[in-house]
Amino acid sequence: MASLTIRKLDEGIKTYLRLRSAKNRRSVEEEVRVILGELIEGREEPLTPFSAPPAASTAPTPQRTGAVPEASVTLIIGGGIAAYKSLDLIRRLKERRIEVRCVLTTAAQQFVTPLAVSALSHERVYTDLFDPQSEFDAGHIRLARDCDMIVVAPATADLMAKMANGHADDLASAILLATNRKILLAPAMNPLMWNNAATRRNVAQLQRDGVVLVGPNSGEMAEAGEAGTGRMSEAIEITAAAERLLRPPVPRPLAGKRVLITAGPTHEPIDPVRYIANRSSGKQGFAIAAAAQAAGAEVILVSGPVDLNDPAGVTVKHVESARQMLEQVQASLPADIAIFAAAVADWRVVNEGEQKLKKSSAGMPPLQLVENPDILATISKLTDKRPGLVIGFAAETEHLVDNAKSKLVRKGCDWIVANDVSPATGVMGGDRNTVHLITRKDGEIAVDSWPVMTKEQVAIELVAHVAKSVTGKSLDDKALEPAS
Ligand SMILES: Cc1cc2nc3c(=O)[nH]c(=O)nc-3n(C[C@H](O)[C@H](O)[C@H](O)COP(=O)(O)O)c2cc1C
């Protein structure tokens, strides 16, 4: 018979087992036996660690909201008059899809009851370090680590003194000492306590230790006639501070930059119902627009006829023909960066039929073709409104890099993204792309060949290169992923 070592299981499974076993007041091994038994009997509990505790529990049955939590916080409520505001804080955090597990100090229970806190958090409330029911598997360590962050509100003078000096003689201080998570304190106390030299020392020490403070605010105190600094921040302010720590703002390397992008094919009319087109889907240009927008740029996308949704936060100008595309591109200048990813038709029909052309015994109507304006060359050679960085795309079916290099020189652009559009590659209309980035700096041409990637990845990589070139800073590509 095989044996199972819980310690060696995946972290996510271990966390799930710990939470579920704690909730059901069983050891982890016991819980695994129960799960296996239930699976075999076909009556397993729903796979959520937050399923309702057994009947013996004093906590109210959790009322799940249905929203999937995005983060979790252990909230320690200290023994101050502002503890009542923590009830609102629980609600606010949950509104922001942050799961809250609460710990009440002994003093806190003089101000708010575990029952109220449990009812609002929809979770069991923890109060005792020496609670045999939660300590059989070191519950205080779970509360310290099975969360993304610890919030202390109100952070009393006493709690901060204990923290600054490394005490661990109750559940709250033991958690604060045992955690490796970020800690956010919302101090609340009388102004004289806040300004006391001992509190000043403790606050300074905690800040040196990397603890983050929100507030306290100034204003009237609970004590009649007293005012000054010491009021706990409002729940909404603490929630915002928690969110800033949990979800640091995404870097916006292209903030303040205007990026002009073209995408898709152009349709060149033969008559009112027929046109010359190509197989471009517009996916690559749209992905670049989304990535540039995620990087903070103001994005104008001039698109030929495509079957794609406009990317969020991008100004899209829909056009049909090459001449309309050029017109909209020119009207969208000035721009800091221009990326011409559209597959613009090289030719158009000069003798376009005003009415639908008819079949006749005289044979096919003679279609006279004339060259379309070259958008990339036109914009690259501008003297006044030329964007600082002009990037073209080269779709080639042979001699890819060599053709792309000569295109770079011929058109006068700065970079070319060369992609092989031979039918075998499936690039035209497909979701993946293999590209070579050809750059020119001080007369030197460099070729950077990228592996096969999705068009979204190519877009993110290209925008990262653009941002580096424009700002001089390297970027983590992850930061540029458009929000899903
Ligand atoms: C009515 C009342 C209100 C209190 N308010 C505060 C307060 O706002 N801030 C504070 O630091 N201490 C306050 N205290 C003192 C704390 O309750 C006391 O220092 C306690 O030991 C703190 O416990 P804790 O470490 O569990 O937070 C108050 C005490 C009383 C009796």
PDBQT file of the ligand as one rigid body, heavy atoms in Angstrom, charges set to zero:
ROOT
HETATM    1  C1  LIG A 501     -12.660  53.040  27.020  1.00  0.00    +0.000 C 
HETATM    2  C2  LIG A 501     -11.263  52.736  26.589  1.00  0.00    +0.000 A 
HETATM    3  C3  LIG A 501     -10.825  53.169  25.362  1.00  0.00    +0.000 A 
HETATM    4  C4  LIG A 501      -9.513  52.927  24.949  1.00  0.00    +0.000 A 
HETATM    5  N1  LIG A 501      -9.108  53.361  23.723  1.00  0.00    +0.000 NA
HETATM    6  C5  LIG A 501      -7.830  53.161  23.338  1.00  0.00    +0.000 A 
HETATM    7  C6  LIG A 501      -7.392  53.630  22.093  1.00  0.00    +0.000 A 
HETATM    8  O1  LIG A 501      -8.138  54.211  21.301  1.00  0.00    +0.000 OA
HETATM    9  N2  LIG A 501      -6.113  53.418  21.745  1.00  0.00    +0.000 N 
HETATM   10  C7  LIG A 501      -5.248  52.774  22.571  1.00  0.00    +0.000 A 
HETATM   11  O2  LIG A 501      -4.083  52.621  22.196  1.00  0.00    +0.000 OA
HETATM   12  N3  LIG A 501      -5.641  52.311  23.756  1.00  0.00    +0.000 NA
HETATM   13  C8  LIG A 501      -6.918  52.484  24.171  1.00  0.00    +0.000 A 
HETATM   14  N4  LIG A 501      -7.319  52.021  25.393  1.00  0.00    +0.000 N 
HETATM   15  C9  LIG A 501      -6.388  51.268  26.212  1.00  0.00    +0.000 C 
HETATM   16  C10 LIG A 501      -6.294  49.844  25.698  1.00  0.00    +0.000 C 
HETATM   17  O3  LIG A 501      -7.559  49.230  25.739  1.00  0.00    +0.000 OA
HETATM   18  C11 LIG A 501      -5.289  49.026  26.509  1.00  0.00    +0.000 C 
HETATM   19  O4  LIG A 501      -4.006  49.587  26.396  1.00  0.00    +0.000 OA
HETATM   20  C12 LIG A 501      -5.269  47.600  26.102  1.00  0.00    +0.000 C 
HETATM   21  O5  LIG A 501      -4.367  46.881  26.913  1.00  0.00    +0.000 OA
HETATM   22  C13 LIG A 501      -4.873  47.464  24.674  1.00  0.00    +0.000 C 
HETATM   23  O6  LIG A 501      -5.010  46.135  24.323  1.00  0.00    +0.000 OA
HETATM   24  P1  LIG A 501      -4.504  45.542  22.965  1.00  0.00    +0.000 P 
HETATM   25  O7  LIG A 501      -3.028  45.437  23.045  1.00  0.00    +0.000 OA
HETATM   26  O8  LIG A 501      -5.152  44.224  22.896  1.00  0.00    +0.000 OA
HETATM   27  O9  LIG A 501      -4.949  46.442  21.921  1.00  0.00    +0.000 OA
HETATM   28  C14 LIG A 501      -8.628  52.249  25.829  1.00  0.00    +0.000 A 
HETATM   29  C15 LIG A 501      -9.097  51.803  27.040  1.00  0.00    +0.000 A 
HETATM   30  C16 LIG A 501     -10.388  52.054  27.441  1.00  0.00    +0.000 A 
HETATM   31  C17 LIG A 501     -10.844  51.568  28.798  1.00  0.00    +0.000 C 
ENDROOT
TORSDOF 0
